[in-house]
Structure formats: structure tokens, C-alpha cells
Amino acid sequence: MGIIIHGGNARSSAMRAIAEAKNANFGEAEKLIEESNEELNKAHRIQTDLIQAESRGEKTEISLLMVHAQDHLMNAMTVRDLAIEIIDLTKKTINI
């Protein structure tokens, strides 16, 4: 559940960052991207712990919830990456 929670928080922060950039609030947009990064780091730590446990021979049940969590995390990472690009493009458009 931690991966889902932190992934969802990361995605929400990235989406809010885009909204702030659309309003030329680039300082707030950058702050929200940093929040997104922090949430992704938390989710990634949980994922890494699961991977390390499995490498030690501890079995992790592959459930629909686990698949959903991984999908949620990858989605959040993609949204964050795209938000960074959208913010950059918005900055360039406003400066023209």
C-alpha cells in the first residue's frame, strides 16, 4: 500500500506543478516537483526493500494489488517526468 500511497501523492504533486506553471507560478511549480520527487523516493525505497527481500530468498506474493502498485508507481514517474518537460516548455513560451 505504501507504493500506491506515495505514488499517488507524487502524481498529484506533479499535476499540481503543471497547473502552477500554467499560471506562471514557477517557484511553486518547482516546489511541487520536489515534493513529487520526495514521494517517489519513498515509494522507490519500499520497492527496493521488496526486491532486496526477494533476493535474500524471501518470497513476495505476486497479487493484483502488487501489480497495481507497480503500475501506479511507473505512472507517477512518467507524469513527473512529463510535468518537468511541460514546465520547461511553459517557461520558454512565456519568455518569448
C-alpha positions in Angstrom: 0.0 0.0 0.0 2.9 2.4 0.6 3.9 2.3 -3.0 0.4 3.2 -4.0 0.1 6.0 -1.5 3.4 7.6 -2.2 3.0 7.1 -6.0 -0.4 8.7 -5.8 1.0 11.6 -3.8 3.8 12.0 -6.3 1.4 12.1 -9.3 -0.8 14.6 -7.6 2.1 16.9 -6.8 3.3 16.7 -10.4 -0.1 17.5 -11.7 -0.4 20.5 -9.4 3.0 21.6 -10.6 1.7 21.8 -14.1 -1.3 23.8 -13.0 1.1 26.3 -11.2 3.3 26.6 -14.3 0.2 27.4 -16.4 -0.3 30.3 -14.1 3.4 31.3 -14.3 4.0 30.3 -10.7 7.3 28.6 -11.5 8.6 28.8 -7.9 5.6 26.9 -6.6 5.8 24.5 -9.6 9.4 23.7 -8.8 8.5 23.2 -5.1 5.7 20.7 -6.1 8.1 18.8 -8.4 10.5 18.5 -5.4 7.5 17.1 -3.4 6.8 14.7 -6.2 10.5 13.6 -6.2 10.4 13.0 -2.4 7.2 10.9 -2.6 8.7 8.9 -5.5 11.8 8.3 -3.4 9.7 7.0 -0.6 7.8 4.6 -2.9 11.1 3.5 -4.5 12.6 2.7 -1.1 9.6 0.4 -0.4 10.0 -1.2 -3.8 13.8 -1.6 -3.2 13.1 -3.3 0.2 10.8 -5.8 -1.5 13.4 -6.5 -4.2 16.2 -7.0 -1.7 14.0 -9.3 0.4 13.2 -11.4 -2.6 16.9 -11.5 -3.5 17.5 -13.0 0.0 15.1 -15.7 -0.8 12.0 -14.2 0.9 9.0 -14.8 -1.3 6.7 -11.9 -2.2 3.2 -12.9 -3.3 2.5 -11.5 -6.8 -1.0 -10.3 -6.3 -3.3 -8.0 -8.2 -2.5 -5.3 -5.5 1.2 -5.7 -6.1 0.8 -5.4 -9.9 -1.4 -2.3 -9.3 1.2 -0.8 -7.0 4.0 -1.2 -9.6 1.7 0.2 -12.3 0.8 3.2 -10.1 4.5 3.9 -9.4 5.5 3.8 -13.0 2.6 6.0 -13.9 3.6 8.5 -11.3 7.2 8.6 -12.6 6.0 9.2 -16.1 3.7 12.0 -15.0 6.5 13.6 -13.0 8.9 13.4 -16.0 6.3 14.9 -18.3 5.5 17.6 -15.8 9.1 18.7 -15.8 9.1 18.9 -19.5 5.8 20.8 -19.6 7.1 23.3 -17.0 10.2 23.9 -19.0 8.2 24.4 -22.2 5.9 26.8 -20.4 8.8 28.8 -19.2 10.2 29.1 -22.7 6.9 30.1 -24.1 6.3 32.8 -21.6 9.9 34.2 -22.2 9.3 34.5 -26.0 
